[in-house]
Amino acid sequence: MIAPLPALVPGPVAAQEAGVAPATIRKWVQLGRLTAAGKAGRAQLFRLEDVFAAERTASRRPPVPRPGGPAA
């Protein structure tokens, strides 16, 4: 039997589970792609299913063209 996932996890744990840097979790929050589901002191807490959904959305986005970059 598979153990249930914890209800809420702090940002660094969420980042580790999604395979991204903690700064990426903070950036997703800043961009509105991820919302904290709670707080423990100063730490934001996240649902892992929300983190995985944000990661899937971010991985599907096409790269943003940068000025002076190679032309397609």
N, C-alpha and C positions, 0 to 999 in steps of 0.2 A: 504494500500500500504506500502511496506517495504522501509524504507529510504536507499539510497545507502550508502555503506561503505565509509569512508574517503579514499582518494587516498593514503596518506602516514601517518603513525603514528610513534612516537618515540618508542625506544626499551622498556621502561617500560610499555607503553600501549599495545604494541604487546605481551609482556610477559603475562600481565593480561588477554588479550583476549584468548591466547592459553592455559592458566592455568599452566604456568611454571614460574620459577624465572627469573628475568632479567639477572642473570648470565648465564642461559641456552641459552638465545638469543645471548649473547656475545660469548658463547662457540660454538654455531652453526655457527656463522660468522667465528670464528677462524678455525673451521674444514672445512669450505667451503660448509656447508649444507644450508646456508642462506646468501644472499647478500643484502647489504643496497641499496635501490633504490634512495637515496638522502641524503642530509645533511641540517640541520638547525643550523647554528653555529657549535658547536662541536658535536651535537646530530646526530646520525645516524637515518634515517627514513626508514621504511619498509612498503611494501605492505602486508596487512593482508593475502591475498591469498597465498603469498610466505611463510609467517610465518606458516600458517595452513598446507601447503604442507611439510615444514620441520618437523613440529610436527608429521604428519602422517608417514613420513619416519623414524623418530627417534623411534616412538612407534612400528614399525614393525621389527626393528633390534633385532636379538637374543642377549642375554646378553653375554658380553665378559668374557671368562673363566679367572679366576685370579689364579696366582700361589698359591698353598697351599690351594685352595678352595676345596669344596666337589667334589668328582668324580661323573660323571654322569653314 
